[in-house]
Amino acid sequence: EKESLSNKVNELLGESKKAKEARRQAEQLAAEEARKKAEAEGNYQQLFESSEKEREALAQQLEEMRNMTASEKINSTAMKLAMSLDPLNDSAAEDLSGHIAKRLKYVDNELKVVDASGNLTVSTPQDLVKEMQASGRYSFYLKGNQSTGGGANGGRGSASVKQIGRSEFETMKPDKQMAFVKSGGAVID
């Protein structure tokens, strides 16, 4: 399922890139024709304006490419980190990936970890994973050791009760709420 989802995402990205490239080529051709016409007529003001429009379009295209690169790096790293946490299933991995992506920022051509307020930290992505594991806040997304019974450590029947705040619980999808409650989780105010 992961592979087919990944293939579909890559296919859609490829189609999007092809469409943008075709639009860019058409715009470039139109600008070139306008420039040639202005040169033939000796209209230097129009040539200057045309070159400024072209420069602005290239600057915008460069910014879009930078944003797309940053987004791709954040999303792929977030998914890798989520998979390293050993999620219950693909849905849990996607949810974890979303939580991780919110804490990553692409700055100066590298990924940085931010705190809950969006401020840069000195933490590494691996530190973020350790923080998430230690907090217990995301434990209902993770497999654990699948042990059961009152004295088992880390399993669903564990003596330690997972707790989350009401506001976080309410932001969860209904199926995630049900899974959390069934796994013995408790909602605190």
C-alpha positions, -999 to +999 in steps of 0.1 A: +000+000+000+029+024+009+045+017-025+013+023-045+006+055-025+042+066-031+039+058-068+006+077-071+021+108-054+052+106-077+029+103-107+008+133-097+039+154-090+053+145-124+020+156-141+021+188-122+057+195-132+049+188-169+019+212-168+040+240-152+068+234-176+044+237-206+029+269-192+064+283-186+075+275-222+044+292-236+049+323-215+086+323-225+077+320-262+052+349-260+077+371-242+104+363-268+080+373-296+071+405-279+108+413-274+116+407-310+088+429-321+099+457-298+135+454-311+124+456-347+104+488-339+132+503-318+110+506-287+135+504-258+110+513-231+089+483-241+121+462-242+129+473-206+094+466-194+095+432-211+128+423-195+115+434-161+085+412-164+107+383-175+130+389-145+100+390-121+086+358-136+119+340-131+122+353-096+087+340-088+095+306-104+127+304-084+108+311-052+082+285-061+109+259-067+126+268-033+092+264-015+085+231-033+120+218-024+115+228+012+081+212+014+093+179-002+123+177+021+101+184+052+075+159+042+099+131+032+120+136+064+088+136+085+076+104+070+110+087+075+110+098+111+074+087+116+083+052+102+113+050+126+088+053+155+072+020+145+036+031+139+006+008+142-003+012+105-001+035+075-028+058+089-009+062+121+023+069+102+006+096+082-007+112+114+027+111+131+043+125+099+019+154+101+028+161+137+065+158+129+063+181+098+048+209+120+080+208+140+104+210+110+115+241+091+137+244+061+162+272+067+195+279+049+193+247+028+189+224+058+162+211+081+158+226+115+136+216+144+113+242+159+095+243+192+057+243+196+057+281+191+076+279+158+110+292+173+142+275+161+158+251+185+192+234+186+175+199+185+181+175+156+153+156+139+165+125+159+161+145+191+126+153+181+119+115+176+133+108+211+112+136+225+080+122+209+088+087+222+095+099+257+064+122+260+039+093+257+016+118+239+019+098+206+020+063+221-015+054+208+000+056+173+028+032+181+030-006+182+048-010+216+057-045+225+021-058+223+022-073+258-010-075+277-020-080+313-020-058+344+018-060+349+029-059+313+051-030+303+044-010+271+015-031+258-021-021+255-031-036+288-002-018+306-006-006+341+006+029+330-024+049+316-018+071+286-032+106+292-038+135+268-056+168+272-092+173+262-082+199+235-058+174+219-084+146+221-110+168+204-086+175+175-083+138+168-104+120+141-132+100+156-115+066+148-083+078+165-104+089+195-120+054+197-086+037+193-071+058+221-100+051+245-100+014+237-062+012+243-068+024+278-060+061+273-075+087+295-086+122+287-077+149+312-089+185+314 
